[in-house]
Amino acid sequence: MENEDNVNDPINVILQDVISEGVPASQTGSTLMSQLGNTVMSQMMEQPTQSSIISA
């Protein structure tokens, strides 16, 4: 299974969670953005050295 290669990828995990939960399409966008926003913020806090990439 190629999916095993991306198990630790935050975005891939979020996508799988959204699909597995059967979230309606109308809520998928907002849910993804919310989850992705939290992921980005947490990564910025954990890895401040990469903040320059996000601010670009």
VMD Tcl script that builds the backbone (N, CA, C; Angstrom):
set m [mol new atoms 168]
animate dup $m
set s [atomselect $m all]
$s set {name element resname resid chain x y z} {
  {N N MET 1 A 0.837 -1.212 0.000}
  {CA C MET 1 A 0.000 0.000 0.000}
  {C C MET 1 A 0.865 1.252 0.000}
  {N N GLU 2 A 0.672 2.104 -0.976}
  {CA C GLU 2 A 1.478 3.319 -1.038}
  {C C GLU 2 A 1.101 4.299 0.069}
  {N N ASN 3 A -0.103 4.165 0.601}
  {CA C ASN 3 A -0.564 5.080 1.640}
  {C C ASN 3 A 0.317 5.020 2.880}
  {N N GLU 4 A 0.948 3.870 3.120}
  {CA C GLU 4 A 1.790 3.713 4.301}
  {C C GLU 4 A 2.980 4.666 4.265}
  {N N ASP 5 A 3.383 5.068 3.055}
  {CA C ASP 5 A 4.516 5.982 2.931}
  {C C ASP 5 A 4.163 7.377 3.429}
  {N N ASN 6 A 2.863 7.700 3.429}
  {CA C ASN 6 A 2.448 9.052 3.787}
  {C C ASN 6 A 1.671 9.087 5.099}
  {N N VAL 7 A 1.862 8.083 5.933}
  {CA C VAL 7 A 1.101 8.008 7.187}
  {C C VAL 7 A 1.374 9.220 8.063}
  {N N ASN 8 A 2.609 9.699 8.059}
  {CA C ASN 8 A 2.977 10.809 8.934}
  {C C ASN 8 A 2.717 12.170 8.309}
  {N N ASP 9 A 2.177 12.207 7.099}
  {CA C ASP 9 A 1.907 13.485 6.439}
  {C C ASP 9 A 0.613 14.081 6.986}
  {N N PRO 10 A 0.701 15.241 7.651}
  {CA C PRO 10 A -0.484 15.837 8.307}
  {C C PRO 10 A -1.653 16.038 7.365}
  {N N ILE 11 A -1.388 16.563 6.179}
  {CA C ILE 11 A -2.475 16.841 5.240}
  {C C ILE 11 A -3.141 15.546 4.803}
  {N N ASN 12 A -2.323 14.525 4.527}
  {CA C ASN 12 A -2.870 13.239 4.096}
  {C C ASN 12 A -3.732 12.627 5.193}
  {N N VAL 13 A -3.272 12.763 6.441}
  {CA C VAL 13 A -4.037 12.231 7.576}
  {C C VAL 13 A -5.367 12.950 7.693}
  {N N ILE 14 A -5.342 14.281 7.539}
  {CA C ILE 14 A -6.573 15.077 7.621}
  {C C ILE 14 A -7.539 14.655 6.525}
  {N N LEU 15 A -7.026 14.497 5.301}
  {CA C LEU 15 A -7.887 14.096 4.187}
  {C C LEU 15 A -8.528 12.745 4.469}
  {N N GLN 16 A -7.739 11.808 4.987}
  {CA C GLN 16 A -8.277 10.480 5.278}
  {C C GLN 16 A -9.329 10.558 6.375}
  {N N ASP 17 A -9.098 11.420 7.376}
  {CA C ASP 17 A -10.066 11.571 8.458}
  {C C ASP 17 A -11.374 12.118 7.924}
  {N N VAL 18 A -11.292 13.138 7.065}
  {CA C VAL 18 A -12.497 13.754 6.511}
  {C C VAL 18 A -13.274 12.746 5.672}
  {N N ILE 19 A -12.549 11.987 4.844}
  {CA C ILE 19 A -13.210 11.007 3.977}
  {C C ILE 19 A -13.821 9.881 4.805}
  {N N SER 20 A -13.078 9.395 5.793}
  {CA C SER 20 A -13.555 8.260 6.580}
  {C C SER 20 A -14.766 8.639 7.429}
  {N N GLU 21 A -14.844 9.908 7.831}
  {CA C GLU 21 A -15.967 10.356 8.656}
  {C C GLU 21 A -17.197 10.660 7.811}
  {N N GLY 22 A -17.025 10.713 6.486}
  {CA C GLY 22 A -18.157 10.982 5.613}
  {C C GLY 22 A -18.699 12.386 5.795}
  {N N VAL 23 A -17.834 13.345 6.012}
  {CA C VAL 23 A -18.280 14.728 6.197}
  {C C VAL 23 A -18.901 15.238 4.899}
  {N N PRO 24 A -20.077 15.888 4.976}
  {CA C PRO 24 A -20.717 16.448 3.776}
  {C C PRO 24 A -19.791 17.410 3.051}
  {N N ALA 25 A -19.932 17.473 1.731}
  {CA C ALA 25 A -19.041 18.299 0.921}
  {C C ALA 25 A -19.078 19.752 1.364}
  {N N SER 26 A -20.236 20.218 1.839}
  {CA C SER 26 A -20.374 21.618 2.239}
  {C C SER 26 A -19.528 21.934 3.463}
  {N N GLN 27 A -19.223 20.913 4.257}
  {CA C GLN 27 A -18.442 21.124 5.477}
  {C C GLN 27 A -16.977 20.751 5.296}
  {N N THR 28 A -16.685 20.002 4.226}
  {CA C THR 28 A -15.322 19.516 4.028}
  {C C THR 28 A -14.326 20.659 3.919}
  {N N GLY 29 A -14.675 21.691 3.140}
  {CA C GLY 29 A -13.756 22.810 2.932}
  {C C GLY 29 A -13.408 23.504 4.228}
  {N N SER 30 A -14.419 23.869 5.007}
  {CA C SER 30 A -14.170 24.586 6.252}
  {C C SER 30 A -13.442 23.700 7.250}
  {N N THR 31 A -13.781 22.417 7.243}
  {CA C THR 31 A -13.125 21.487 8.159}
  {C C THR 31 A -11.649 21.354 7.812}
  {N N LEU 32 A -11.355 21.212 6.519}
  {CA C LEU 32 A -9.967 21.089 6.081}
  {C C LEU 32 A -9.175 22.333 6.437}
  {N N MET 33 A -9.740 23.508 6.158}
  {CA C MET 33 A -9.031 24.755 6.435}
  {C C MET 33 A -8.787 24.912 7.931}
  {N N SER 34 A -9.763 24.518 8.732}
  {CA C SER 34 A -9.611 24.616 10.180}
  {C C SER 34 A -8.505 23.682 10.661}
  {N N GLN 35 A -8.557 22.436 10.215}
  {CA C GLN 35 A -7.546 21.458 10.603}
  {C C GLN 35 A -6.170 21.863 10.081}
  {N N LEU 36 A -6.135 22.320 8.815}
  {CA C LEU 36 A -4.869 22.702 8.211}
  {C C LEU 36 A -4.287 23.913 8.926}
  {N N GLY 37 A -5.149 24.858 9.282}
  {CA C GLY 37 A -4.700 26.047 10.017}
  {C C GLY 37 A -4.079 25.660 11.347}
  {N N ASN 38 A -4.722 24.747 12.050}
  {CA C ASN 38 A -4.192 24.295 13.334}
  {C C ASN 38 A -2.864 23.580 13.141}
  {N N THR 39 A -2.756 22.802 12.069}
  {CA C THR 39 A -1.521 22.071 11.791}
  {C C THR 39 A -0.374 23.030 11.497}
  {N N VAL 40 A -0.650 24.039 10.664}
  {CA C VAL 40 A 0.380 25.014 10.308}
  {C C VAL 40 A 0.826 25.785 11.541}
  {N N MET 41 A -0.123 26.208 12.356}
  {CA C MET 41 A 0.216 26.973 13.558}
  {C C MET 41 A 1.061 26.137 14.509}
  {N N SER 42 A 0.686 24.868 14.685}
  {CA C SER 42 A 1.430 24.007 15.597}
  {C C SER 42 A 2.844 23.776 15.077}
  {N N GLN 43 A 2.982 23.632 13.746}
  {CA C GLN 43 A 4.305 23.425 13.163}
  {C C GLN 43 A 5.154 24.682 13.304}
  {N N MET 44 A 4.522 25.868 13.186}
  {CA C MET 44 A 5.257 27.126 13.342}
  {C C MET 44 A 5.785 27.243 14.771}
  {N N MET 45 A 4.974 26.838 15.734}
  {CA C MET 45 A 5.381 26.922 17.131}
  {C C MET 45 A 6.505 25.932 17.429}
  {N N GLU 46 A 6.427 24.750 16.820}
  {CA C GLU 46 A 7.426 23.717 17.058}
  {C C GLU 46 A 8.709 23.977 16.276}
  {N N GLN 47 A 8.580 24.604 15.095}
  {CA C GLN 47 A 9.732 24.817 14.227}
  {C C GLN 47 A 9.815 26.278 13.789}
  {N N PRO 48 A 10.168 27.176 14.713}
  {CA C PRO 48 A 10.206 28.611 14.396}
  {C C PRO 48 A 11.214 28.946 13.302}
  {N N THR 49 A 12.158 28.058 13.053}
  {CA C THR 49 A 13.174 28.332 12.037}
  {C C THR 49 A 12.581 28.303 10.637}
  {N N GLN 50 A 11.403 27.683 10.477}
  {CA C GLN 50 A 10.769 27.595 9.164}
  {C C GLN 50 A 9.735 28.687 8.953}
  {N N SER 51 A 9.597 29.595 9.930}
  {CA C SER 51 A 8.575 30.635 9.833}
  {C C SER 51 A 8.821 31.537 8.631}
  {N N SER 52 A 10.084 31.654 8.200}
  {CA C SER 52 A 10.401 32.516 7.063}
  {C C SER 52 A 9.763 31.988 5.781}
  {N N ILE 53 A 9.605 30.667 5.683}
  {CA C ILE 53 A 8.995 30.072 4.490}
  {C C ILE 53 A 7.515 30.436 4.429}
  {N N ILE 54 A 6.856 30.387 5.585}
  {CA C ILE 54 A 5.418 30.659 5.625}
  {C C ILE 54 A 5.145 32.136 5.376}
  {N N SER 55 A 6.024 33.007 5.856}
  {CA C SER 55 A 5.788 34.447 5.733}
  {C C SER 55 A 6.114 34.949 4.335}
  {N N ALA 56 A 6.808 34.117 3.541}
  {CA C ALA 56 A 7.189 34.545 2.189}
  {C C ALA 56 A 5.957 34.793 1.342}
}
mol reanalyze $m
mol bondsrecalc $m
mol representation Tube
mol addrep $m
